[in-house]
Amino acid sequence: MIRAGVRAILAAGGGIEVVAEAGDGREAVSLAQAHRPDVALLDVRMPRLDGLAAGEEIVRTVPGTAVAMLTTFSEDAYVARALGGGATGFLLKSGDPHELIAGVRAVAGGAAFLSPKVARHVIDGFGARRMGRGVEARARVEALTPRERQVLGLVGAGLSNPEIAARLHLVEGTVKAYVSAVLDRLGVKNRVRAAIVAYEAGLVPDPD
């Protein structure tokens, strides 16, 4: 029933094709390896292999597939493990259907997407440690060039590579190279971790 509901929501969004459905985590990994979709949308709680472990396996074995987690929970342990395992999206089942569509499109485009409630939870969790982490983050970004810091700030603002390219008047391939260099220099695995560093270092620009 849940899968049918998610499929209906995604179909209503237009431009999104569901290529496969899995009844458990192991099947999800196998189908992701077979179909290599742009996005694997995984429930945190699934039989045989939970969504968190399945997501980690998909990130490891199907690098071209972005992973987004779907859950009714927003505890620190779930969020931290999902993001630490390489997921770039974390969505709540209780969220607006438009949020689900936006989240899938965002991660498919190379951006990170957190449900607003999850984002608030993450920000609150970092609040108590923000000052010390801010000093550390600013030290880390010192190794970046001015352009790399600019790109990092836009990653932190949630922009995809095409959006960053348009903002900075660069070709998309150049932006992709900058993002890869930033991740490598910061020693982080994905855009979500880079975005956290950008926030802590004060690099995220104010919304236009």
N, C-alpha and C positions, 0 to 999 in steps of 0.2 A: 504493500500500500504506500509506503514511504517512497519507494523507487518510482512508482507510478505518478505520485504527486510531483516529485522532482522533475521527472521527464516532461510532464504537462507544463510546468512552469518554464522550463528551458525552451520547449517548443513554442510557447507563446512569445518568447523574446525575439524570435526570428534570427536567422543566420547561425543558429547553433544546432549541430547534428549530434544526437546521442548514438554512438557507434556500437555500444555494448553495455550490458548490465550484469553485475556480479552479485551473487547471493552471499558471498563471504569474502574474507580478505585474501585468501590464497587464490581464489578465482579472479579477484580484481587484479592481482599482480600478473597472472597468466594472460588475462585479456589485454592489459596495458602493454605487455610485451608483444602480443600478437598484433594489436591494432595501432599501437604507438600514437594515441590521441594527443591533441594539444593540451588537454586538461584531464586529469583523473580526479573526480569529485568523490571523496571517500567519507563514509560515516565513521566516526571514532569507534563506535561499538559494533563490531561485526563478528560472526562466528569464525571459528578455526584460527583466524589471524586478525587481530584488531586493526582498525584503520590506521593507527599511528605506526605500527610495525609494517603494515602494507605500504604506507606512504614512503617510509624509509627505503624499502626494497625497490619501489618504483623509481625513486630519485636515483638510486644506485645503478639500476639496470636499464632504465629508459630515460636517459638524460634529457631528451627532447620533450618529455612530458612534464608539465607543471602540475603540482599537487595542491589541491585545496581540500581542507577538512570541513565536514559538516557535522554539527553536534547540537545537543540541547544543553551542553555544559560549557562553562567558561572558567573552570578552576585553573589556577596557575600551572599545575602539573601538566594538564592537557595542552595548554597553549605553549608552554615552554618546550615540551617534548616535540610537539608538531613543528614548531618553527626551528628548533634545533635539528630536527631530522630532515630539513630541507623544504618543508611546505611553504608556499608563498601566499596562501590564502587560508583564512579561518572564519567560517561562517556559522551563524546560529540558525537552527531550524525554525526558531520562533521569530526570525527576522522577516522583513518585508520581502515578498517575492521578487520585487525589482532589485533588491539588494543581492539576492542570489544570482540573478542574471548579470548584474554589474560586476560581481565578484568573479564569476567564471570568465567574463570577457577581459577583466583586468589581468588576471593571472595568465590567460592565453596570450595576451599582448606583452608579457614579460614584466608586468608591474606586480606589486604586492597589494593585497587587499585584506583588511581586517574588518569584520563587522564592527560598527561603531561601538557597540557594547563591549566587545572584546578589546578594541583599541583603548577604551576608557579604563578597562581593567588593567591592561598592560601598563598604561601611563601611570595609573595610581600605584602600581607595584614598583615602578621605577622611581616614584617621587621621593621616597625616603632616602634613596641613595644617589639622587640626581646630582648634587653638588660635587661629590667625589668622583662620580662617573663622568661628569662634565669636564673636569680637569684632565682625566685620562683620555677622554675622547678627543679633546682639543690637541693633546700631545700626539695622538695617533694620526690625525689628519694633517699634521705639520709635514708629514712625508709626501703629501700629495701636491701636485702642481696646482696653480690657481684654477685652471680649467677643470681639472679632476675634482677639486673641491666644489666647483660650480655644478658639475654633473652630479656629484654625491648629494648636494642639497636638493636637486630636482628629483632624484631617486627617493629621497626622504619625503618629498611632497607627494609621492605616489604616481609620478608621471612615468609612462611607458617610454621605450626607446624612441618610437616615432614622435611622441609628444615632446621629448627632450630635444630631438633633432630640429623640430619646428621652432621651438623656443630659442635655441641657440644658433639657428641658421646653419646647421651641419647636416651632412648626409647620415642616414641611419647606421650605416656600417661603421662610421667614425665614432658615433655614440656607443655602439656595441663594444668597440675596442676600448673606449674610455671606461665603460662600466666594468669590463673584465679586468682592466688594470687597477681600478679602484678596489674591487673585491680582493684581488691578489695582494695589493699593498696593505690593505687593512687586515688581511688574514681572516676574512669571513666567507661563509659558504654561499650566501644568497642575498638577494636584495632586501629582504626583511631585516636581516642583521645589519646590513649597511645603512638602512633607513634609521635604525635605532642609534647608530653611531652619529649619523647626520643630525638627529634631534638633540642628542646629548652635547654635540659640539656647537650647537647653535647655527647650523648651516642651512636649515630649511627656510626658504623665503616665505614671506607673508603671502596669503592668497591674493590674486589680482582682484 
